[in-house]
Amino acid sequence: MADSNVAIALTLQHEGGYVNNPNDKGGPTKYGITQADMPGVDIASITPEQATAYYAEHYWKPLYSQISEQVVANKLFDMGVLGGIGTAVKCLQRAMGFPQAAVDGQFGPGTLSYLNEHASSVMDTQTMMTQYRHMLDTHFEAVVATNPQDAEFLKGWENRVAV
């Protein structure tokens, strides 16, 4: 079963330290956490422990711990932080071939069961992860097509999807 501490530690590495890019709509961030996420806290000085607690409470969903493949849980969690939980789940549901009507962005028992059944072998996991990465890339390309001012972030998003 998936371990939240493993997934969160990887995301903290991906998000890195304090950044204040004037073109980032989120404003100043550290470990991917914005001032809006933690009002009243000096974002520049939050610790990895504070970030871990924040992500455990706000991003790690209860059913994620029941995902059988840690690599899948890591990517789902990391992409939820990067692009939003609903978006990460929708891309996963599309990658698993859910009918459009069932792509709801909710990680419920049906999504969990389907995921664990289809990620039951190394080959199935690799195939699904390849498809998931493709869906994520497609999503981020669409974000830039709609918001050309975000083009400077696309390569970084794609690099993160690829790991």
C-alpha beads as a LAMMPS data file, in Angstrom:
LAMMPS data file: protein, C-alpha beads

163 atoms
162 bonds

1 atom types
1 bond types

-500.0 500.0 xlo xhi
-500.0 500.0 ylo yhi
-500.0 500.0 zlo zhi

Masses

1 110.0

Atoms # bond

1 1 1 0.000 0.000 0.000
2 1 1 1.115 3.557 -0.730
3 1 1 2.945 5.599 1.896
4 1 1 2.129 9.316 2.070
5 1 1 5.556 10.155 3.486
6 1 1 7.296 8.759 0.407
7 1 1 5.035 10.682 -1.988
8 1 1 5.272 13.938 -0.035
9 1 1 9.071 13.722 0.228
10 1 1 9.334 13.391 -3.560
11 1 1 7.003 16.330 -4.099
12 1 1 9.018 18.508 -1.719
13 1 1 12.111 17.720 -3.814
14 1 1 10.254 18.586 -7.024
15 1 1 8.829 21.803 -5.633
16 1 1 12.100 22.981 -4.121
17 1 1 12.684 26.020 -1.977
18 1 1 11.402 29.563 -1.926
19 1 1 10.458 31.132 -5.271
20 1 1 8.886 34.489 -6.015
21 1 1 8.396 34.597 -9.785
22 1 1 6.362 37.699 -10.721
23 1 1 4.769 35.735 -13.595
24 1 1 3.487 32.967 -11.298
25 1 1 -0.173 33.639 -10.472
26 1 1 0.322 31.778 -7.191
27 1 1 2.770 34.381 -5.945
28 1 1 5.587 33.533 -3.551
29 1 1 5.865 29.800 -2.881
30 1 1 7.991 27.397 -0.925
31 1 1 7.710 23.648 -1.431
32 1 1 4.795 24.520 -3.734
33 1 1 2.796 26.112 -0.924
34 1 1 1.565 29.659 -1.485
35 1 1 0.707 32.455 0.898
36 1 1 -2.964 31.874 0.101
37 1 1 -2.521 28.257 1.222
38 1 1 -1.114 29.303 4.610
39 1 1 -2.363 32.798 5.452
40 1 1 -0.550 34.494 8.280
41 1 1 2.551 32.312 7.881
42 1 1 5.819 33.618 6.434
43 1 1 6.017 31.321 3.415
44 1 1 9.745 31.934 2.984
45 1 1 10.428 30.382 6.377
46 1 1 8.204 27.289 6.408
47 1 1 10.030 24.070 7.183
48 1 1 9.851 20.729 5.387
49 1 1 7.952 19.413 8.432
50 1 1 5.324 22.162 8.106
51 1 1 5.021 21.509 4.380
52 1 1 4.666 17.765 4.984
53 1 1 1.905 18.349 7.541
54 1 1 0.130 20.733 5.175
55 1 1 0.240 18.270 2.267
56 1 1 -0.817 15.334 4.441
57 1 1 -3.896 17.275 5.526
58 1 1 -4.857 19.010 2.295
59 1 1 -3.610 16.879 -0.608
60 1 1 -3.173 13.249 0.437
61 1 1 -6.651 11.775 0.041
62 1 1 -7.736 8.925 2.336
63 1 1 -7.993 6.341 -0.445
64 1 1 -4.495 7.133 -1.783
65 1 1 -3.072 4.964 1.005
66 1 1 -4.872 2.005 -0.551
67 1 1 -3.192 2.391 -3.952
68 1 1 -1.212 -0.800 -4.481
69 1 1 1.638 0.747 -6.488
70 1 1 3.710 3.432 -4.735
71 1 1 4.939 4.835 -8.063
72 1 1 1.345 5.535 -9.110
73 1 1 0.492 7.153 -5.771
74 1 1 3.636 9.287 -5.987
75 1 1 2.734 10.587 -9.449
76 1 1 -0.942 11.135 -8.639
77 1 1 -0.071 13.075 -5.494
78 1 1 2.694 15.098 -7.166
79 1 1 0.460 16.034 -10.085
80 1 1 -2.304 17.009 -7.660
81 1 1 0.088 19.484 -6.095
82 1 1 1.298 20.718 -9.477
83 1 1 -1.995 21.021 -11.335
84 1 1 -4.772 20.476 -8.831
85 1 1 -6.178 17.278 -7.367
86 1 1 -9.222 17.160 -9.636
87 1 1 -7.084 17.618 -12.736
88 1 1 -4.614 14.922 -11.643
89 1 1 -7.446 12.463 -11.017
90 1 1 -9.217 13.296 -14.303
91 1 1 -6.003 12.696 -16.239
92 1 1 -5.557 9.377 -14.416
93 1 1 -9.138 8.360 -15.142
94 1 1 -8.636 9.204 -18.830
95 1 1 -5.350 7.264 -18.850
96 1 1 -7.182 4.225 -17.509
97 1 1 -9.776 4.515 -20.278
98 1 1 -12.763 5.642 -18.243
99 1 1 -15.726 6.688 -20.407
100 1 1 -15.959 10.495 -20.562
101 1 1 -19.109 10.457 -18.407
102 1 1 -17.161 8.724 -15.628
103 1 1 -14.233 11.178 -15.682
104 1 1 -15.231 13.221 -12.639
105 1 1 -11.926 14.079 -10.936
106 1 1 -12.988 12.272 -7.759
107 1 1 -10.729 9.580 -6.374
108 1 1 -13.400 7.324 -4.966
109 1 1 -13.712 3.581 -4.406
110 1 1 -14.456 2.901 -8.093
111 1 1 -11.332 4.695 -9.294
112 1 1 -9.238 2.995 -6.615
113 1 1 -10.543 -0.464 -7.481
114 1 1 -10.047 0.024 -11.207
115 1 1 -6.556 1.428 -10.660
116 1 1 -5.438 -1.427 -8.422
117 1 1 -6.849 -4.038 -10.820
118 1 1 -5.119 -2.502 -13.828
119 1 1 -1.816 -1.764 -12.115
120 1 1 -1.513 -5.336 -10.925
121 1 1 1.565 -6.155 -12.983
122 1 1 4.744 -4.270 -13.821
123 1 1 3.827 -4.102 -17.507
124 1 1 0.327 -2.828 -16.775
125 1 1 1.745 -0.213 -14.394
126 1 1 4.323 0.942 -16.954
127 1 1 1.726 1.132 -19.723
128 1 1 -0.702 3.031 -17.536
129 1 1 1.996 5.444 -16.328
130 1 1 3.030 6.149 -19.929
131 1 1 -0.580 6.935 -20.789
132 1 1 -0.966 9.029 -17.616
133 1 1 2.096 11.096 -18.513
134 1 1 0.677 11.626 -21.992
135 1 1 -2.643 12.848 -20.549
136 1 1 -0.811 15.192 -18.184
137 1 1 1.336 16.621 -20.983
138 1 1 -1.798 17.153 -23.073
139 1 1 -3.422 18.959 -20.158
140 1 1 -0.482 21.309 -19.586
141 1 1 -0.213 22.042 -23.308
142 1 1 -3.911 23.000 -23.252
143 1 1 -3.279 25.277 -20.257
144 1 1 -0.630 27.143 -22.256
145 1 1 -2.830 27.272 -25.365
146 1 1 -5.519 28.962 -23.257
147 1 1 -3.063 31.057 -21.214
148 1 1 -0.061 31.896 -23.435
149 1 1 1.514 33.898 -20.596
150 1 1 2.142 30.551 -18.855
151 1 1 4.349 29.288 -21.705
152 1 1 7.496 29.930 -19.644
153 1 1 6.356 27.223 -17.206
154 1 1 5.547 24.500 -19.767
155 1 1 9.017 22.955 -20.023
156 1 1 9.255 22.701 -16.228
157 1 1 5.804 21.120 -16.029
158 1 1 6.706 18.630 -18.750
159 1 1 9.987 17.790 -17.038
160 1 1 8.136 17.118 -13.808
161 1 1 5.546 14.946 -15.550
162 1 1 8.382 12.900 -17.047
163 1 1 10.001 11.949 -13.718

Bonds

1 1 1 2
2 1 2 3
3 1 3 4
4 1 4 5
5 1 5 6
6 1 6 7
7 1 7 8
8 1 8 9
9 1 9 10
10 1 10 11
11 1 11 12
12 1 12 13
13 1 13 14
14 1 14 15
15 1 15 16
16 1 16 17
17 1 17 18
18 1 18 19
19 1 19 20
20 1 20 21
21 1 21 22
22 1 22 23
23 1 23 24
24 1 24 25
25 1 25 26
26 1 26 27
27 1 27 28
28 1 28 29
29 1 29 30
30 1 30 31
31 1 31 32
32 1 32 33
33 1 33 34
34 1 34 35
35 1 35 36
36 1 36 37
37 1 37 38
38 1 38 39
39 1 39 40
40 1 40 41
41 1 41 42
42 1 42 43
43 1 43 44
44 1 44 45
45 1 45 46
46 1 46 47
47 1 47 48
48 1 48 49
49 1 49 50
50 1 50 51
51 1 51 52
52 1 52 53
53 1 53 54
54 1 54 55
55 1 55 56
56 1 56 57
57 1 57 58
58 1 58 59
59 1 59 60
60 1 60 61
61 1 61 62
62 1 62 63
63 1 63 64
64 1 64 65
65 1 65 66
66 1 66 67
67 1 67 68
68 1 68 69
69 1 69 70
70 1 70 71
71 1 71 72
72 1 72 73
73 1 73 74
74 1 74 75
75 1 75 76
76 1 76 77
77 1 77 78
78 1 78 79
79 1 79 80
80 1 80 81
81 1 81 82
82 1 82 83
83 1 83 84
84 1 84 85
85 1 85 86
86 1 86 87
87 1 87 88
88 1 88 89
89 1 89 90
90 1 90 91
91 1 91 92
92 1 92 93
93 1 93 94
94 1 94 95
95 1 95 96
96 1 96 97
97 1 97 98
98 1 98 99
99 1 99 100
100 1 100 101
101 1 101 102
102 1 102 103
103 1 103 104
104 1 104 105
105 1 105 106
106 1 106 107
107 1 107 108
108 1 108 109
109 1 109 110
110 1 110 111
111 1 111 112
112 1 112 113
113 1 113 114
114 1 114 115
115 1 115 116
116 1 116 117
117 1 117 118
118 1 118 119
119 1 119 120
120 1 120 121
121 1 121 122
122 1 122 123
123 1 123 124
124 1 124 125
125 1 125 126
126 1 126 127
127 1 127 128
128 1 128 129
129 1 129 130
130 1 130 131
131 1 131 132
132 1 132 133
133 1 133 134
134 1 134 135
135 1 135 136
136 1 136 137
137 1 137 138
138 1 138 139
139 1 139 140
140 1 140 141
141 1 141 142
142 1 142 143
143 1 143 144
144 1 144 145
145 1 145 146
146 1 146 147
147 1 147 148
148 1 148 149
149 1 149 150
150 1 150 151
151 1 151 152
152 1 152 153
153 1 153 154
154 1 154 155
155 1 155 156
156 1 156 157
157 1 157 158
158 1 158 159
159 1 159 160
160 1 160 161
161 1 161 162
162 1 162 163
